Amino acid sequence: MEPVLSTALSLEKTELRDFSRTIVEIHFLLITVVILYLVAPAAIIKYRPELVFSTMAYTLFVIVFHYLGLHKIYTPWKLASESWVMILFITGILWATGKVDSPLVNLYLLAIVISALTLGKTTTLLQVGLISACYLYLSYLGLTNKIYTGGFGSHLVAKLFPFWLVAYLTTSLATDIQAAKNKIRMLSESDELTGLINMRAFKIMFGRHVIQAKRYQREFSLLMIDSDNLKMVNDHYGHPAGDALIRHIAEVITSSLRGSDIAARYGGDEFIILLVNTGKAQAMTVAERIRTQLLAQPLKIDHQQIQNTASIGIACFPLNGDDPQQLIKKADEAMYLSKINGKNQITVFKEPSL
């Protein structure tokens, strides 16, 4: 699995875990409402023992599902199954307290809210379809020997319409909120000038990749790249030209990498690249490809072509260690050696001789 995809999935699981805490509160809100109704003096309950038993069983389900380690992995399907159980429980409550005439019929809205928060519009509408089927069944039980009429159909539509409306509006709002969150996350994790990820996001992804590499004994390499002539471009052509140079380098780097590799702007005119499942020899090949492409693609400014070169340093895991910060430091040191040894070259970090 690509590191970027792995990070996205990790974030999704984190969000689902956070939603799960809210869902627990909704579960206990539902249980509290049922208990209060059970002890209410004026409550009409036809099947009190059955309702007490189902409430105890539902409470046990919530405790086991959330507190006894059976729900450590959070997925949309598990949350969907949880909402199905809630719908069935609410249907049982209504069956015991007056069917469709029960004052608790709006408890179905709790299941709709859970689905809207976690499962998306399509799944939520399917959940409302299940609620409608349960409501129709309760209506059928409440009819006894009465005959279905056009009036009954209109009454049924009027009763179900609020559920469908709430489902649609809630999921639309949840979708808009998620889109806004994704945009904020993208802005917080990307470099505005180049469109690459920033160092904050890179360090998170890099740290996780180091853990995976240690666990599965996989090698990888880090490339540190620094422009050789940004200062000259800034001095002669101005900072907008310098920004154009930085964007140009980022484009060349991106075009030279695989989809699984990760490139970030380290700062200023420096870039850092994580080459996944890549040893020393392969890393040198990639670095040489970037170096030659930069040399072959001069930057055009004011109808002039400006030669563009870069100094590159390489550090490899596990060859040069396994500490994330030390690997970054060693790649930076190797890049600095390329710079002081004449620029426009590649240096692989070597441990100092004893």
KAFENSUL-V873045 format. One record per residue. N is the residue number from 0. RES is the residue in one small letter. PHI is phi in radians with two decimals (999 if undefined). PSI is psi as a letter, one per 40 degrees, with the letter a starting at -180 (NA if undefined). D_CENTER is the distance of its C-alpha to the mean C-alpha in whole Angstrom. Layout:
N|RES|PHI|PSI|D_CENTER / N|RES|PHI|PSI|D_CENTER
//
This chain:
0|m|999|h|15 / 1|e|-1.15|i|14 / 2|p|-1.01|d|13 / 3|v|-1.08|d|10 / 4|l|-1.14|d|9 / 5|s|-1.06|d|9 / 6|t|-1.15|d|7 / 7|a|-1.08|d|4 / 8|l|-1.15|d|5 / 9|s|-1.10|d|6 / 10|l|-1.11|d|4 / 11|e|-1.10|d|3 / 12|k|-1.12|d|7 / 13|t|-1.11|d|8 / 14|e|-1.12|d|7 / 15|l|-1.13|d|9 / 16|r|-1.13|d|12 / 17|d|-1.15|d|12 / 18|f|-1.08|d|13 / 19|s|-1.06|d|15 / 20|r|-1.12|d|17 / 21|t|-1.15|d|18 / 22|i|-1.13|d|19 / 23|v|-1.04|d|21 / 24|e|-1.09|d|23 / 25|i|-1.15|d|23 / 26|h|-0.99|d|25 / 27|f|-1.27|d|27 / 28|l|-1.11|d|28 / 29|l|-1.08|d|29 / 30|i|-1.10|d|31 / 31|t|-1.09|d|33 / 32|v|-1.05|d|34 / 33|v|-1.14|d|35 / 34|i|-1.11|d|37 / 35|l|-1.08|d|39 / 36|y|-1.21|d|40 / 37|l|-1.09|d|41 / 38|v|-1.63|e|44 / 39|a|-1.18|h|44 / 40|p|-1.08|d|48 / 41|a|-1.63|e|48 / 42|a|-1.19|h|45 / 43|i|-1.75|h|46 / 44|i|-2.21|h|45 / 45|k|-1.39|d|46 / 46|y|-2.18|g|45 / 47|r|-1.08|d|44 / 48|p|-1.03|d|44 / 49|e|-1.12|d|42 / 50|l|-1.19|d|39 / 51|v|-1.09|d|40 / 52|f|-1.11|d|39 / 53|s|-1.17|d|36 / 54|t|-1.17|d|35 / 55|m|-1.13|d|35 / 56|a|-1.12|d|34 / 57|y|-1.16|d|31 / 58|t|-1.07|d|30 / 59|l|-1.10|d|31 / 60|f|-1.04|d|28 / 61|v|-1.11|d|26 / 62|i|-1.11|d|27 / 63|v|-1.13|d|26 / 64|f|-1.15|d|23 / 65|h|-1.96|d|22 / 66|y|-2.12|e|24 / 67|l|-1.95|f|26 / 68|g|1.36|e|23 / 69|l|-1.60|e|22 / 70|h|-2.34|f|19 / 71|k|-1.29|d|17 / 72|i|-1.74|h|15 / 73|y|-1.74|h|12 / 74|t|-2.32|i|12 / 75|p|-1.01|d|13 / 76|w|-1.18|d|16 / 77|k|-1.19|d|17 / 78|l|-1.21|d|16 / 79|a|-1.14|d|18 / 80|s|-1.11|d|21 / 81|e|-1.12|d|21 / 82|s|-1.23|d|22 / 83|w|-1.11|d|24 / 84|v|-1.08|d|26 / 85|m|-1.07|d|26 / 86|i|-1.08|d|27 / 87|l|-1.14|d|30 / 88|f|-1.11|d|31 / 89|i|-1.10|d|31 / 90|t|-1.06|d|34 / 91|g|-1.13|d|36 / 92|i|-1.05|d|36 / 93|l|-1.14|d|37 / 94|w|-1.05|d|40 / 95|a|-1.51|e|41 / 96|t|-2.17|f|42 / 97|g|2.06|e|43 / 98|k|1.00|b|41 / 99|v|-1.23|e|40 / 100|d|-1.58|e|42 / 101|s|-1.15|h|40 / 102|p|-1.20|e|39 / 103|l|-1.71|e|36 / 104|v|-1.08|d|35 / 105|n|-1.31|e|32 / 106|l|-1.10|d|30 / 107|y|-0.99|d|28 / 108|l|-1.10|d|27 / 109|l|-1.09|d|25 / 110|a|-1.14|d|23 / 111|i|-1.13|d|22 / 112|v|-1.09|d|20 / 113|i|-1.02|d|18 / 114|s|-1.12|d|18 / 115|a|-1.11|d|17 / 116|l|-1.24|d|14 / 117|t|-2.11|d|12 / 118|l|-2.00|e|14 / 119|g|1.56|i|14 / 120|k|-1.16|d|18 / 121|t|-1.07|d|19 / 122|t|-1.13|d|19 / 123|t|-1.11|d|20 / 124|l|-1.13|d|23 / 125|l|-1.16|d|24 / 126|q|-1.09|d|23 / 127|v|-1.16|d|26 / 128|g|-1.07|d|28 / 129|l|-1.13|d|28 / 130|i|-1.08|d|29 / 131|s|-1.09|d|32 / 132|a|-1.12|d|33 / 133|c|-1.11|d|34 / 134|y|-1.14|d|35 / 135|l|-1.11|d|37 / 136|y|-1.13|d|39 / 137|l|-1.12|d|39 / 138|s|-1.12|d|41 / 139|y|-1.11|d|43 / 140|l|-1.13|d|44 / 141|g|-1.38|e|45 / 142|l|-1.38|d|47 / 143|t|0.87|b|50 / 144|n|-1.72|e|53 / 145|k|-1.25|i|52 / 146|i|-1.75|h|51 / 147|y|-1.11|h|48 / 148|t|-2.33|i|49 / 149|g|-1.05|d|48 / 150|g|-1.09|d|48 / 151|f|-1.12|d|45 / 152|g|-1.09|d|43 / 153|s|-1.13|d|43 / 154|h|-1.11|d|42 / 155|l|-1.13|d|39 / 156|v|-1.08|d|38 / 157|a|-1.09|d|38 / 158|k|-1.25|d|37 / 159|l|-1.47|d|34 / 160|f|-0.98|d|33 / 161|p|-1.04|d|31 / 162|f|-1.12|d|29 / 163|w|-1.13|d|28 / 164|l|-1.15|d|28 / 165|v|-1.09|d|26 / 166|a|-1.06|d|23 / 167|y|-1.15|d|23 / 168|l|-1.18|d|23 / 169|t|-1.17|d|20 / 170|t|-1.20|d|18 / 171|s|-1.11|d|19 / 172|l|-1.13|d|18 / 173|a|-1.10|d|15 / 174|t|-1.13|d|14 / 175|d|-1.13|d|15 / 176|i|-1.13|d|14 / 177|q|-1.13|d|10 / 178|a|-1.10|d|12 / 179|a|-1.13|d|13 / 180|k|-1.10|d|10 / 181|n|-1.11|d|8 / 182|k|-1.16|d|12 / 183|i|-1.10|d|12 / 184|r|-1.11|d|10 / 185|m|-1.09|d|11 / 186|l|-1.15|d|14 / 187|s|-1.33|e|14 / 188|e|-1.94|e|13 / 189|s|-2.08|i|15 / 190|d|-1.50|h|19 / 191|e|-1.10|d|21 / 192|l|-1.29|d|24 / 193|t|-1.80|d|22 / 194|g|1.46|e|19 / 195|l|-1.30|i|18 / 196|i|-1.25|i|15 / 197|n|-1.56|i|17 / 198|m|-1.21|d|18 / 199|r|-1.04|d|16 / 200|a|-1.21|d|13 / 201|f|-1.07|d|16 / 202|k|-1.11|d|17 / 203|i|-1.12|d|14 / 204|m|-1.18|d|13 / 205|f|-1.14|d|17 / 206|g|-1.05|d|17 / 207|r|-1.18|d|15 / 208|h|-1.21|d|17 / 209|v|-1.07|d|20 / 210|i|-1.06|d|19 / 211|q|-1.13|d|19 / 212|a|-1.12|d|22 / 213|k|-1.17|d|24 / 214|r|-1.15|d|23 / 215|y|-1.82|e|24 / 216|q|0.93|f|26 / 217|r|-1.88|i|25 / 218|e|-1.62|i|26 / 219|f|-2.72|i|25 / 220|s|-2.34|i|26 / 221|l|-1.97|h|25 / 222|l|-2.01|h|27 / 223|m|-1.95|h|28 / 224|i|-2.14|h|29 / 225|d|-2.35|h|32 / 226|s|-1.14|i|33 / 227|d|-1.56|e|37 / 228|n|-2.37|f|38 / 229|l|-1.13|d|36 / 230|k|-1.06|d|39 / 231|m|-1.10|d|41 / 232|v|-1.12|d|39 / 233|n|-1.09|d|39 / 234|d|-1.19|d|42 / 235|h|-1.63|d|44 / 236|y|-2.12|e|42 / 237|g|1.70|i|40 / 238|h|-1.18|d|36 / 239|p|-1.02|d|35 / 240|a|-1.18|d|36 / 241|g|-1.09|d|34 / 242|d|-1.11|d|31 / 243|a|-1.10|d|32 / 244|l|-1.11|d|32 / 245|i|-1.08|d|29 / 246|r|-1.11|d|27 / 247|h|-1.09|d|30 / 248|i|-1.08|d|29 / 249|a|-1.06|d|25 / 250|e|-1.16|d|26 / 251|v|-1.12|d|28 / 252|i|-1.06|d|26 / 253|t|-1.06|d|23 / 254|s|-1.22|e|26 / 255|s|-1.68|e|27 / 256|l|-1.91|i|24 / 257|r|-1.43|i|22 / 258|g|-1.13|d|18 / 259|s|-1.48|e|17 / 260|d|-1.35|i|19 / 261|i|-2.20|h|17 / 262|a|-2.03|i|19 / 263|a|-2.46|i|19 / 264|r|-1.48|h|22 / 265|y|-1.33|d|24 / 266|g|2.60|i|26 / 267|g|1.04|b|29 / 268|d|-1.89|f|30 / 269|e|-1.82|i|28 / 270|f|-2.30|i|25 / 271|i|-2.22|i|23 / 272|i|-2.29|h|22 / 273|l|-1.77|h|21 / 274|l|-1.71|h|23 / 275|v|-1.30|h|21 / 276|n|0.87|f|24 / 277|t|-2.27|h|26 / 278|g|-1.54|a|30 / 279|k|-1.05|d|32 / 280|a|-1.11|d|34 / 281|q|-1.14|d|31 / 282|a|-1.10|d|30 / 283|m|-1.13|d|33 / 284|t|-1.12|d|33 / 285|v|-1.12|d|30 / 286|a|-1.08|d|31 / 287|e|-1.16|d|34 / 288|r|-1.10|d|33 / 289|i|-1.14|d|31 / 290|r|-1.06|d|34 / 291|t|-1.21|d|36 / 292|q|-1.19|d|34 / 293|l|-1.10|d|34 / 294|l|-1.19|d|38 / 295|a|-1.47|e|38 / 296|q|-2.12|g|37 / 297|p|-1.14|i|38 / 298|l|-1.46|h|37 / 299|k|-1.72|h|39 / 300|i|-2.36|h|40 / 301|d|0.91|f|43 / 302|h|1.14|e|44 / 303|q|-2.01|i|44 / 304|q|-1.76|h|42 / 305|i|-1.87|h|41 / 306|q|-1.06|h|41 / 307|n|-2.15|h|37 / 308|t|-2.26|i|37 / 309|a|-2.54|i|35 / 310|s|-1.76|h|35 / 311|i|-2.24|h|33 / 312|g|-2.10|i|32 / 313|i|-2.25|h|31 / 314|a|-2.30|i|30 / 315|c|-2.14|i|29 / 316|f|-1.89|h|28 / 317|p|-1.64|e|29 / 318|l|-0.98|d|33 / 319|n|-1.88|e|32 / 320|g|2.04|i|30 / 321|d|-2.27|e|27 / 322|d|-1.52|h|26 / 323|p|-0.97|d|23 / 324|q|-1.16|d|25 / 325|q|-1.19|d|29 / 326|l|-1.14|d|27 / 327|i|-1.10|d|26 / 328|k|-1.09|d|30 / 329|k|-1.21|d|31 / 330|a|-1.11|d|30 / 331|d|-1.18|d|31 / 332|e|-1.12|d|34 / 333|a|-1.13|d|35 / 334|m|-1.11|d|34 / 335|y|-1.10|d|36 / 336|l|-1.13|d|39 / 337|s|-1.06|d|38 / 338|k|-1.19|d|39 / 339|i|-1.37|e|42 / 340|n|-1.63|e|44 / 341|g|2.21|e|44 / 342|k|1.19|i|40 / 343|n|0.89|f|39 / 344|q|-2.62|i|39 / 345|i|-2.07|h|36 / 346|t|-2.27|h|37 / 347|v|-1.68|h|35 / 348|f|-1.07|h|35 / 349|k|-2.17|h|38 / 350|e|-1.13|h|39 / 351|p|-1.11|i|42 / 352|s|-1.27|i|45 / 353|l|-1.39|NA|47
//
